[in-house]
Amino acid sequence: MHEAADRARTLRAGQGRPGIALWLGLLLGALLAARPAVADDLKVHLEGVVADKLPLLKTYVTIVDGDGKPVRANNGYKLHIDQVEQKDLTVQFQPFAESKEPMDVVMVVQLSPVMEPAIRHVRDGIQKLAKALVKGNAESKLAIIGYASEVKRLEDLNRPNEVARDLEKLQIEQDASEVRMVEAVRVAIDLAREHGDRRRRVILFSDGIDANQGKEAYADVGRKAQQAGVVLDSIGFAPFEPGRLRSVIEISRISGGTARRCRTAEDVPANFAQVTDGLFSTAIVTFGLTTSGDNAQHAFQVSYHSGREDVLSEPLQLQLPPFEPADPAGHGWLFWVGVVGGGLLGIIILLFIIGKIMGG
């Protein structure tokens, strides 16, 4: 009788184990399946390239996830020139927040009646952005451009705290019947490019509509930003017609920036916080180039190694003049073991030959 009970308990235990194993297998499978999706969702933005201290090539790299949240990483970066990965480069990393470099930020805000529910949150977002800029470097500058039926330079590049004191200038134009987004962005790019010796960003708050422009105009203004070395981040607010945000998504993509969307006015603060965080989570990655330039234009990309994949940035064109190349990066310990071992073997052979000669 006791033996029967023991067999029953053993049977029940045996039946439970496959169930647990099944659940563990399903969980493991889900985790493995999710890994490529995480890599696929990451976006690497090559914000800028500085070639004034060659062979050291300085790059500004921002990584964001599928929700537009900045991803901080202090390694895993590779350089690609004309789609070819550059091997044996020395790589140096520094968070932008630690560099204490100044930057210029131009805020572009749509002021037509459809923005009425969000304008209060926009003012608060700019206020916090100004504080972050001052904390990062007191020499940073902030400007504000408003647009609806016409484009207005409400504040030229100035100290962020001074600009933030008068945000009541951002008033909705109730009688505006059309908007001029593309013109406003062009003005912002021209304003930002005035100081080419520092990092420059344009932040666009818009519903993506322009009175007269079409798809090609959006691509043109994105290319203008990229050529000027100005990255454009966008915060789209179009709760009822999200399809109209394709324009700002295109501009941001071409310029190397990130496009974010607010589904409601209450989403505006979180998106502003992501933009501000992204400004200071950028990585300064410096590569020691081992091949000299040829005065020709080349396409530069930076990749980030995530899981089993390398996520590539959009290409950035740059002309490299001739320069003295850097030495290749140091070899691993196996290489040096081989060098030392080979040297010792050579000495032994040489001594053997000398012994033979002397003995003969």
N, C-alpha and C positions, 0 to 999 in steps of 0.2 A: 504493500500500500504506500509506504514511504517512497519506495522506488518509483512508483507511478507519479506521485506528486513531484518528485525531483525531475522526472522526465518532462512533465508539463511545464515546470518553471523554466527548464532549459530550452524547451520549444518556444515559449513566449519570449525569452531573451533573444533567441536566435531570430524570431520574427521582427523584433524591435530594431536589431542592428541594421538590416537592409534599409529600413525607413530612415534612420539617422544618416546612413551613408548616402542615401538618395538625396536627402535635403542638403547635405554637405556638398555633394557633387553639383547640385543645381546652383548653390550659392557660389561655388568656385567658378562654374561656367559663366554665371552672370558677371562676376568680377572680371574674368578674362575677356568676356565680350565687351565690357564697358571700357576697357583700357584703350582700344583704338579710337573709340568715340571721343574720349577726353583729348587725345592728341589731335583728332580731326577738328575739334572745337577751338583749339588754340590758334591764335593769330599772332604772327611776329611782324612788327612794324619797324622797318629801318627808317628812322626819323631823319637822320642826317649823317653825313660823312665829312670829316675834316682832314685835309691832307696837307697841312702847313708844317708838319714836323716829320716828313717821310724820312726813313722807311716805316715810322709808326703811323698807322692809319687809325684815326679815332672815329668811332661810330657811336651813335645814340640809338639804342634798341629798346623797344617797348613790347611786352608780351601781355596779351589779354585773353581771358577765357571766353566761352560762348556767350556769357552774359555781360561782357564788356568790363569785367572786373580785372584789375591789373594783377599779373602774376610776377612775383619776385623770384629771380634765379641768379645765383652768382657763378654758375658754370654751365657747360653744355653748349657753348656758342662756337660756331664755325663760320669761316668766311668763304664765299663763292665768288669767283670772277668769271664772267661770261659762262655761267652755269657749271663751272669746274671748281670742285672743292680744293682749297689751298691747304696742302699738307705741311706738317712740321713748322707751323707758325707759333711764335710765342704769343700768348693771349693774356692780357691784363684786364681785370674787372674792377669797376668802382661804381657804387650806387650814385645816381645823380644827386640825391639828397645830401650825400657826404661831400660832394665836390664843392658845394657852396657857390656854384656858378649862377650868375644872374640870367634871367630870361625875360622876353617881352611877350605879353599875352594881349591879343585884341579880341574883345568880346563883341559879337554881332547878334543883335536881338531884334526879332520881328515884333512890331508894335501895332499890328492890325487888330480889329476887335476880337478875332477868334482866340487871341492870346490873353484875353481878360482873365480867365480862371487861373492862369499860371503866373501872371506877372509878379505877384507878391513873392512867390517861391523863387523866381528868377533873381529878384533883388537880393534875397537872403543868400542865394547861391553865390552871387558875385561878391557879396560881403565876406563870406568865408574864404572864397578864392583869394581875395585881396590880402587877408590875414596870413594865408599860407605862403603867398609870394613874399611878403615882408619877412616872415620867419625864415624862409629859405635863403634869401639874400636881399638886403635892404636896397640894393641897386636895381632890382627887378622893376619893370614898368608894366602898367595896365592901361588899356584904352577901351573905349566903348563906342560902338557904332549902332545906331538905331535905324530901322527902315520900315516903311510901309509904302505909301504912294511915292515917297522920295527918300533918299539916303541922307542921314544926318550924322556928322562926326560930333557926337555929344562930348566926348573926352578924348583928347590926343594922348599919346603915351606919356604917362606921368607916374608919380609915386602912387602905389596902389591904395594906401590909406587916404590920400587926398581925393582920389577918384571915388572911393567908396563912401565918402561923406555926402555925396550929392547924387545918390541913386534915384531920387525922385524925378530926375530928368527922364527916366524911363516911364513915360506915360503912354497909355493906349490912345491911338488916334482914331476916334470913333467914326469919323467920316471917310476913312481910307477905303477906297473901293478896289484897289489893286496893290500888289506888292512887288518890290524890286530886289529879290534875293540875290541874284547873280551880280548885279551892280554893287550891292553892299559887300559881297565877298571880295570882289575885285578891289574895292577901295581898302578893305581890311588887309589884303595881301600887300598892296602898295605901301600901306602904313607900316606893316610889320617888317618889310624888307629894308627899311631905312637904316636899320642897325644890323648889318650882315655879320658882325663879329660875335654874335651871341645867339643862343637858342631862341627860336621864335615859334609861337603857336597862335592859331586862330580858333576860337570856339564859337560855333554857330548854333543859335537857338531858333528853330524855324519849323514850319509845317510842311516845308518842301515845295511850296507853290511859288511860281514866278509869273508875272503878268504876261511876259512876251517871249520868254526863252524856251528852247526845246532841249532834247536830250544831248545834242552835240555841244550846246553851250555849257552844260554841267561838266562834261568831260574836259572842255577847254579850260574852265576855271580850275578844275582839279590839277590839270597839267601845269597851269600857271603857278599854282601854289608849290607844286613839286619842284619846278625849275628854279623858283625863288628860294628854295630851302625852307619853306613854311609848311608846317603840318597843320591840317585842319581836322579838329574833332567836332562832331555834330551831336546835338541833342534834339531829336525830332519829337514834336508834339502835334500829333494828328490823330486824336482818339477816334474819330469817326471815319477817316479816310487814310488808313495807314499806308495804302499803296502809293500815295503821293510822296512818301519819304524816300522813294527810289532815287530821287535827285540828290538829296544830301548824302545818302549812302554811297553813291557814285563819286561825289566830290571827295568825301573822306577817304574812300578806298584808294583813289589815284594819288592823293597827296600823302598817303602813309599814315592816316589818322584812323580813329575809331568812330563808328556811327552807333548811337544809342537811341532807344525809343522810349517815350513816356506814354503809357496807355491812359493815364489820368493825370490831372494836375498834381495829385499827391505823390506821383512818381518822380517829379522834378527834383526835389532835394537829394534823393539817393543817386540820381544820375549826375548831378553836379558834383556830389561827393566823389563819385567814381572818376570823373574827369580830373578833379583836383588831385586825387590820390595818384592817378596815372602820370601826372606831370612830374611827380617826385619819385615814382617807382621805376622810372626809366634807368636802364643800365648804360654806363659808359664803358664800352668794350673796345680795347685797343689791340690791334693786330700788328705784329712785326713782319712786314712784307719781305720775302726772300728773293723776289724777282723785280728787277728795275722796270720803271715805266718806259713807254715808247711814244708819249705825246698823243696817243690815240684815246678815243672814248671807249670806256668799258662799262659793262653792266655789273654792279656790285649787289650782292645779297648776303644777308646773315641768316643762318639757320640756328634753331634751338633744338637740341636732342631731347625728345619727350618719349619715354617708354622705349619702343623699338623704332621710332620714326624720327626723322629730321623735318621740322616744320620750317619752311622757307619764307622769307620776307618778300615783298614786292621788290623788283629790281630798281636800283638808283644809278643813273648814269654819271660817270665822273672821268675826267681826263687826268692821266697820271704822267707827270714829267719824268725825265730820267733822274735817278737818285742812286745812292750807294745802298745796296740791299742789306737787310739784317741777316745775322747768322741764323741758321735753322734752330728750332727748339732742341733742347737737350734730349739725348736718347735715354731710353729706359735702362734699368740695371742689367737686363739680359744682354744688351748691346755691349756694355762695358765689361761684363764677364767674358764675353766672346773676344773682345779686344785684348784683355789681359791674358786670357788663356792662349790665344793665338800668339801673343808676344813670347810667352814662356815656352811654347812649343818651338817657336823659331829659334830661341836661344839654345834649347836642348839640341836641336838638329845641328846648329852651328858648332856647338862644343863637340858633338859627336864627330863632325867632319874634321875639325881641328885635331882631335885625338887621333883619328885615323892617319892624318898626314904626319903628325909628330911620331906616331908609333911606327909608321912605315919607314 
